[in-house]
Amino acid sequence: MAKKVFKERQLFRNVEFFAFAAGLSALLLFILVQEIRTGTNTMYEKELTCIFLIATIIMAVFYALQVQLKTVVTTSGISFQIMPIHLKKIHIPWEDVAYYEIVETSNMAQWAGANITFNYEKRYSFSGRNGVRITLKNGAQYLIGSRKTEDLTKAIQAVFPK
């Protein structure tokens, strides 16, 4: 049985996403009310209602489902899962890891485009480009996000020294 060295649970709480979705929903609701009130029929009420409902449903689903990223570092490997999107957790054994590096990007750098990647990295993060970047022996690359990068670094170094 593998021993747990590190465990983190991150909830999706992106304020910008929720503000954008709420603003879009409010704007669509305002336009819908204006169209119904004035009766000018410049836009179709059914289409506008559908767009409003879709924006509201997307925001409500993300909030209600409590989308979360669970990361666990054990002596056998690292596992992660975005619930409820992934049906089962993804496990990367340490034997498959060729290289890893801890990535910490400031908030200002992330807004400047430093978080853009042009390689084939698979990114699982709710915390921007902060976390561990893993390169497997077969060439696959993963970025697993973490808000506790110092604790993650200590845990990985304890079970997989460079």
C-alpha positions as CSV (number, residue, x, y, z in Angstrom):
1,M,0.0,0.0,0.0
2,A,1.4,3.4,-1.0
3,K,1.9,5.9,1.7
4,K,0.3,9.4,1.3
5,V,2.8,12.2,1.5
6,F,0.7,15.1,0.2
7,K,-3.0,15.8,-0.4
8,E,-4.7,18.9,-1.7
9,R,-8.2,19.7,-2.6
10,Q,-8.9,22.9,-4.7
11,L,-12.3,24.2,-5.5
12,F,-13.0,26.1,-8.7
13,R,-13.6,29.7,-7.4
14,N,-12.5,31.8,-10.4
15,V,-14.1,35.2,-9.5
16,E,-13.5,36.5,-13.1
17,F,-15.5,33.6,-14.6
18,F,-18.4,34.0,-12.2
19,A,-18.4,37.8,-12.7
20,F,-18.4,37.4,-16.5
21,A,-21.2,34.8,-16.4
22,A,-23.3,36.9,-14.0
23,G,-22.8,40.0,-16.1
24,L,-23.7,38.2,-19.3
25,S,-26.8,36.8,-17.7
26,A,-27.8,40.2,-16.4
27,L,-27.2,41.8,-19.8
28,L,-29.2,39.2,-21.6
29,L,-32.0,39.4,-19.0
30,F,-32.1,43.2,-19.4
31,I,-32.3,42.9,-23.2
32,L,-35.0,40.2,-22.9
33,V,-37.1,42.4,-20.6
34,Q,-36.7,45.4,-22.9
35,E,-37.7,43.4,-26.0
36,I,-40.8,42.1,-24.2
37,R,-41.7,45.5,-22.8
38,T,-41.4,47.5,-25.9
39,G,-42.6,44.8,-28.3
40,T,-40.4,46.0,-31.1
41,N,-39.5,42.4,-32.0
42,T,-36.0,43.4,-33.3
43,M,-34.7,40.2,-31.7
44,Y,-36.4,37.0,-31.2
45,E,-37.5,36.4,-27.6
46,K,-37.1,32.6,-27.8
47,E,-33.5,32.8,-29.0
48,L,-32.7,35.5,-26.4
49,T,-34.3,33.5,-23.6
50,C,-32.3,30.4,-24.7
51,I,-29.1,32.3,-24.6
52,F,-29.9,33.7,-21.1
53,L,-30.8,30.3,-19.8
54,I,-27.6,28.7,-21.2
55,A,-25.4,31.4,-19.6
56,T,-27.2,31.0,-16.3
57,I,-27.2,27.2,-16.4
58,I,-23.4,27.1,-17.1
59,M,-22.7,29.4,-14.1
60,A,-25.1,27.5,-11.8
61,V,-23.6,24.1,-12.8
62,F,-20.1,25.2,-12.1
63,Y,-21.1,26.6,-8.7
64,A,-23.5,23.7,-7.7
65,L,-21.2,20.9,-8.7
66,Q,-18.4,22.2,-6.7
67,V,-15.9,21.5,-9.4
68,Q,-12.7,20.5,-7.6
69,L,-9.2,19.3,-8.3
70,K,-7.9,16.6,-6.0
71,T,-4.1,16.0,-6.0
72,V,-2.4,13.2,-4.0
73,V,1.3,12.4,-3.9
74,T,2.2,8.9,-2.6
75,T,5.3,6.8,-2.5
76,S,4.1,5.1,-5.7
77,G,3.2,8.2,-7.8
78,I,1.1,11.2,-8.2
79,S,-2.7,11.1,-8.7
80,F,-5.1,13.8,-9.6
81,Q,-8.8,14.1,-10.6
82,I,-11.1,17.0,-11.5
83,M,-14.4,16.1,-10.0
84,P,-17.0,15.6,-11.5
85,I,-15.4,15.9,-15.0
86,H,-13.0,12.9,-14.7
87,L,-14.8,9.7,-13.9
88,K,-11.7,8.2,-12.3
89,K,-8.4,9.6,-11.1
90,I,-5.3,9.8,-13.3
91,H,-2.3,8.1,-11.7
92,I,1.2,8.7,-12.8
93,P,3.7,6.2,-11.3
94,W,7.2,7.5,-10.4
95,E,8.7,4.9,-12.7
96,D,7.2,6.7,-15.7
97,V,8.5,10.1,-14.7
98,A,11.6,11.3,-16.5
99,Y,11.7,14.8,-15.1
100,Y,9.7,17.2,-13.0
101,E,9.9,20.9,-12.1
102,I,7.9,23.1,-9.8
103,V,6.4,26.0,-11.6
104,E,5.5,29.3,-9.8
105,T,4.2,32.2,-11.9
106,S,3.1,35.5,-10.4
107,N,-0.4,36.8,-10.9
108,M,0.9,39.7,-13.0
109,A,2.9,37.4,-15.2
110,Q,-0.1,35.2,-15.8
111,W,-2.2,38.2,-17.0
112,A,0.7,39.2,-19.3
113,G,0.5,35.9,-21.2
114,A,3.3,34.0,-19.5
115,N,0.8,31.2,-18.9
116,I,0.4,30.5,-22.6
117,T,2.0,27.2,-23.7
118,F,2.7,26.2,-27.2
119,N,3.8,22.6,-26.5
120,Y,1.6,19.6,-26.0
121,E,1.4,20.0,-22.2
122,K,-1.8,18.7,-20.6
123,R,-2.8,21.3,-18.0
124,Y,-5.0,20.5,-14.9
125,S,-5.0,23.6,-12.7
126,F,-7.3,26.0,-10.9
127,S,-4.3,28.1,-9.7
128,G,-2.9,29.4,-13.0
129,R,0.6,28.2,-13.8
130,N,1.5,27.2,-10.3
131,G,2.2,23.6,-9.5
132,V,4.3,20.7,-10.8
133,R,5.2,20.2,-14.4
134,I,5.9,16.5,-15.1
135,T,7.6,15.1,-18.2
136,L,7.1,11.4,-18.7
137,K,9.6,9.0,-20.3
138,N,7.3,8.7,-23.4
139,G,7.4,12.5,-23.9
140,A,4.0,13.4,-22.5
141,Q,3.8,16.5,-20.3
142,Y,1.5,17.4,-17.5
143,L,1.0,20.5,-15.4
144,I,-0.8,19.7,-12.2
145,G,-1.8,22.9,-10.4
146,S,-1.4,23.6,-6.7
147,R,-1.9,26.4,-4.4
148,K,0.5,24.9,-1.9
149,T,3.6,24.7,-4.1
150,E,6.1,24.6,-1.2
151,D,4.4,21.6,0.4
152,L,4.1,19.9,-2.9
153,T,7.8,20.5,-3.6
154,K,8.8,18.9,-0.2
155,A,6.5,16.0,-0.8
156,I,7.8,15.2,-4.3
157,Q,11.4,15.6,-3.2
158,A,10.8,13.1,-0.4
159,V,9.6,10.4,-2.7
160,F,11.2,11.3,-6.0
161,P,14.6,13.1,-5.6
162,K,16.0,14.6,-8.8
